[in-house]
Amino acid sequence: MSDAKLFAPARAGAIELKNRIVMAPLTRNRARPEDDAPIELHAEYYGQRAGAGLIITEASQISPQGKGYAWTPGIHSDAQVEGWKKVIDAVHAKDGKIVIQLWHVGRISHPVLQPGGADPVAPSAIAANSKTFDGTQFVDTPSPRALERHEIPGIVEDYRKAAENAKEAGFDGIEVHAANGYLIDQFLRDGSNKRSDQYGGSIENRTRFLKEVMDAVVAVWGADRVGVRLSPFSNANDIADSNPQETFSHAIRLLNGYGLAYLHLVEGQTGGPRDIPEGGDLAALYALFEGAKMGNNGYDRDLAINAVHSEAIDLVAFGRPFISNPDLVDRLASASPLNALDPETLYGGGEKGYTDYPTLAESSVAA
Ligand SMILES: Cc1cc2nc3c(=O)[nH]c(=O)nc-3n(C[C@H](O)[C@H](O)[C@H](O)COP(=O)(O)O)c2cc1C
């Protein structure tokens, strides 16, 4: 089968990509501890990976309350905007494109990570059977406080402000993180959303928060520079829904109305099996969406070539392979072997396991 299409230019809304290979969002916990700002090291890391048609940054909190892990970057302060400018410059200097993933973790946090030691917030006061890293150790995520209805517009405003900051920094667009069991996903699913007001109960109500966030960020950017990530069949962070096919069909129909840059789906369990549970139909979800479709999870070269060739999806996001292969696109193009991933250096630390993975050319010099 011809591999040409994977390496040919493409569009995602108003964003022009030099190929169809996307760097998936990857949390690496290396922001400056004092202010959660990206540093020079981030610029080097993302710049090394600018061969991607599009880079989606690691999830970045829209507010101090949106933070759920130690040393993740934010996009809510001037220092953070300044840090991101250096990252963007490094990617643009190599003719790459980069969007930032906007994140509010909801209940996947801990009081030690929250302003004033407050309880994390969520649609309902239901704890996730999950863990987070507080800077010293892994800790259970405790029971969150259910958001008061009057607090919700403030969080939507935080998304809007973060979108504005992203624009000021010079990103090519934004991705709304509505996947993997974080705040928006917690609203979408009936396992974590037991609200009795207009944000809970019916599917219309459970998608209301997503809609309000989309309205806010699209007003800042225009829809054709906004993407959304969903993980309909993933149980990441203990998320559950009685009928994901129905919930996400509704969500995608709603998203369709905007004319977004792309829809990004995690296919199966995030970072795990690509299997879709009984009653689930991934192709049917993709078929509902009229814009560019981005797929992720467990892709390798053959799967990616097939997926774009068959037009199942338009863009393929690679996560772990981009961690250990800064020159992933070149390696895929030449069907070269990939560097192995070091699981010990994923979260936190410095350049080891971050900016020191060799390119193919560097490996052959060393050999
Ligand atoms: C170290 C690490 C960090 C991740 N951080 C994020 C993140 O910030 N946002 C997100 O949506 N997904 C995140 N994910 C999930 C990846 O984007 C991706 O869905 C997953 O790794 C499966 O794709 P892959 O098989 O190509 O690695 C992370 C995964 C890993 C391994």
The ligand as an ORCA input file, in Angstrom:
! r2SCAN-3c Opt
* xyz 0 1
  C       3.718     10.111     29.506
  C       2.320     10.326     28.986
  C       1.682     11.533     29.185
  C       0.411     11.777     28.656
  N      -0.168     13.014     28.810
  C      -1.342     13.298     28.192
  C      -1.874     14.612     28.215
  O      -1.285     15.555     28.768
  N      -3.057     14.823     27.589
  C      -3.741     13.817     26.947
  O      -4.811     14.063     26.387
  N      -3.235     12.564     26.890
  C      -2.050     12.295     27.473
  N      -1.499     11.040     27.361
  C      -2.126     10.063     26.448
  C      -1.458     10.147     25.069
  O      -1.742     11.376     24.431
  C      -1.941      9.012     24.144
  O      -3.347      9.047     24.106
  C      -1.488      7.630     24.594
  O      -0.105      7.623     24.907
  C      -1.765      6.581     23.514
  O      -1.086      6.908     22.319
  P       0.283      6.154     21.886
  O      -0.078      4.681     21.849
  O       0.638      6.682     20.556
  O       1.287      6.422     22.948
  C      -0.250     10.758     27.926
  C       0.387      9.517     27.743
  C       1.659      9.295     28.251
  C       2.339      7.978     27.998
*
